[in-house]
Amino acid sequence: MRRASEKAKTKKPDILVRVSPRDRTKAILRVGPVAMRAALGRSGRTVLKREGDGATPMAAMRLLSGFVRRDRFRAPISPLPLRSITGGMLWCDAPGHAAYNRPVRAPFAASHEDLLRADHLYDVCLVLDWNLLQRRRGCGSAIFFHLAKPGYSPTEGCIAVSACDMRRLLPLLHKGRVVRVM
């Protein structure tokens, strides 16, 4: 049995996301000594997240799993469970629906995000535990860690990095690793 001090030594540090001093929709993401650019929500950050507000929650969110477009993105081996994205994979963002903030399959009439996008944003889409394991309706859904648009333009509330940086990060990510937005 390992002692608490031994566990503390082997625990990976949090992934820190700090807002840029010049632009509230951009950030510096730091993993140990490595720093990279990131995009945040169009409304910056918030401590009071609401569905559709366009803000990135200021919180410590655990990585749970991820999705990858294997036809467009060669993902390196990662300890994080990654499922292939196929047609019909959706994510419910309708606060009044029983499947709110859950993956669902098409056809699905309620409001949703399509994981099989024409753009490249969800070629890698990592699921963060925001309002997921303990859901509250209307407190925000589909807060992902995904690929950034050109120029790091704002997200709808997610965290986004370049494809190159995501390739560098994936081997370091595992279920339970904390992404801390400050």
SULMOLIN-V517113 format. One record per backbone hydrogen bond with DSSP energy under -1.0 kcal/mol. CO is the residue of the C=O (numbers start at 1). NH is the residue of the N-H. If there is no record, write none. Layout:
co:CO nh:NH
co:CO nh:NH
//
This chain:
co:3 nh:7
co:4 nh:8
co:5 nh:9
co:6 nh:10
co:7 nh:11
co:15 nh:180
co:16 nh:30
co:17 nh:182
co:18 nh:28
co:23 nh:26
co:25 nh:40
co:26 nh:20
co:27 nh:38
co:28 nh:18
co:29 nh:36
co:30 nh:16
co:31 nh:34
co:34 nh:31
co:36 nh:29
co:38 nh:27
co:39 nh:160
co:40 nh:155
co:41 nh:44
co:44 nh:56
co:46 nh:58
co:50 nh:53
co:54 nh:43
co:56 nh:46
co:57 nh:59
co:59 nh:181
co:61 nh:179
co:62 nh:129
co:63 nh:176
co:65 nh:127
co:66 nh:83
co:67 nh:125
co:68 nh:70
co:68 nh:85
co:69 nh:72
co:69 nh:73
co:73 nh:75
co:81 nh:66
co:83 nh:68
co:86 nh:89
co:88 nh:106
co:89 nh:115
co:90 nh:104
co:91 nh:113
co:92 nh:101
co:94 nh:97
co:97 nh:100
co:99 nh:102
co:102 nh:92
co:104 nh:90
co:111 nh:93
co:113 nh:91
co:115 nh:117
co:120 nh:123
co:121 nh:147
co:123 nh:69
co:125 nh:67
co:126 nh:145
co:127 nh:64
co:128 nh:130
co:136 nh:139
co:138 nh:51
co:142 nh:144
co:143 nh:128
co:144 nh:159
co:145 nh:126
co:146 nh:161
co:149 nh:152
co:155 nh:42
co:159 nh:146
co:160 nh:39
co:161 nh:148
co:162 nh:166
co:163 nh:167
co:164 nh:168
co:165 nh:169
co:166 nh:170
co:169 nh:172
co:170 nh:173
co:174 nh:177
co:177 nh:63
co:178 nh:15
co:179 nh:61
co:180 nh:17
//
